[in-house]
Amino acid sequence: MKLQVIFSIDKVERIDALLIKLRNLEDYCTFEGHTLQAEIVLMGTAVLYFKDLNDSSLFFNLDADIALCNNALRSNGMTPVNRKNIRTVHAGIGELVVKKQTGWVDYVI
């Protein structure tokens, strides 16, 4: 079965919990024989994790698409990021709503 999951997070202090949940879901899918398509939408203060982004960032190595909310970036004095699997979306809430309308499951961290 193909599972499409969009993780949403809005607090930088929840990044570790996000990574644990993603790893647990990946392990579950491997064990059960499912295919996982994952996206992570970061909003609010969660985007601060990307303030000093470098090529060794853990997020570059995740098997997931990463969407940063442009509104959150701007409100935190940051510029858009579009590198490797990380992209900036106009509004994180819009990304979530569109994905949910197409059948993705939203998991809030």
C-alpha positions in Angstrom: 0.0 0.0 0.0 1.2 3.5 -0.7 1.0 5.8 2.2 1.0 9.6 1.6 1.7 11.5 4.8 2.2 15.2 5.4 3.8 16.1 8.7 3.1 19.6 10.0 5.1 21.4 12.6 5.1 24.9 13.9 7.5 24.9 16.9 11.3 24.6 16.5 11.6 22.7 19.8 9.5 19.9 18.3 12.0 19.1 15.5 13.5 16.1 17.4 9.9 14.6 17.9 9.3 15.1 14.2 12.4 13.2 13.2 11.5 10.3 15.6 8.0 10.1 14.2 9.2 10.0 10.6 11.8 7.4 11.4 9.2 5.3 13.2 6.8 5.5 10.3 9.6 4.6 7.8 10.4 1.5 9.9 6.8 0.6 10.1 6.4 0.8 6.3 9.5 -1.3 5.7 8.2 -3.9 8.2 4.7 -4.0 6.7 5.8 -3.7 3.1 4.2 -0.3 2.5 5.6 2.5 0.3 5.9 5.9 2.0 5.7 9.3 0.3 6.3 11.9 3.0 6.3 15.7 3.1 7.1 17.9 6.0 5.6 21.4 6.2 7.3 23.7 8.6 5.6 26.9 9.8 5.9 29.3 12.7 9.1 29.1 14.7 9.9 25.7 13.2 11.5 27.4 10.2 14.2 28.8 12.5 15.9 25.4 12.2 16.9 26.5 8.7 18.3 29.9 9.7 21.9 28.6 9.3 21.4 26.0 6.7 24.5 24.2 5.4 25.0 21.2 3.0 25.3 18.8 5.9 21.8 19.5 7.2 20.0 16.4 8.3 17.0 17.5 6.3 18.9 17.2 3.0 19.3 13.5 3.6 15.7 12.7 4.5 13.6 10.7 2.1 10.9 13.4 2.2 10.0 16.7 0.6 10.4 19.7 2.9 8.1 22.7 2.5 8.9 25.9 4.4 6.2 28.5 4.9 7.2 31.8 3.3 5.0 33.7 5.8 6.9 32.1 8.7 10.2 32.8 7.0 9.4 36.5 6.5 8.1 36.9 10.0 11.4 35.5 11.4 13.5 37.7 9.1 14.6 34.9 6.8 14.7 34.5 3.0 13.1 31.7 0.9 15.0 28.4 0.7 15.0 26.3 -2.5 17.7 23.7 -2.4 17.7 19.9 -3.0 14.5 18.6 -1.3 13.7 21.8 0.5 11.4 24.4 -1.1 9.5 27.5 0.0 5.7 27.6 -0.4 3.6 30.7 -0.3 1.7 29.6 2.8 2.1 26.4 4.8 -1.6 26.2 5.6 -2.3 26.3 1.8 0.1 23.4 1.2 -1.6 21.3 4.0 -5.1 22.0 2.6 -4.2 21.1 -1.0 -2.5 17.9 0.1 -5.4 16.9 2.3 -7.8 17.5 -0.5 -5.9 15.0 -2.7 -6.0 12.3 0.0 -2.8 12.8 2.0 -3.0 12.2 5.8 -1.9 15.1 8.0 0.1 14.3 11.1 0.6 17.2 13.4 3.7 17.3 15.5 
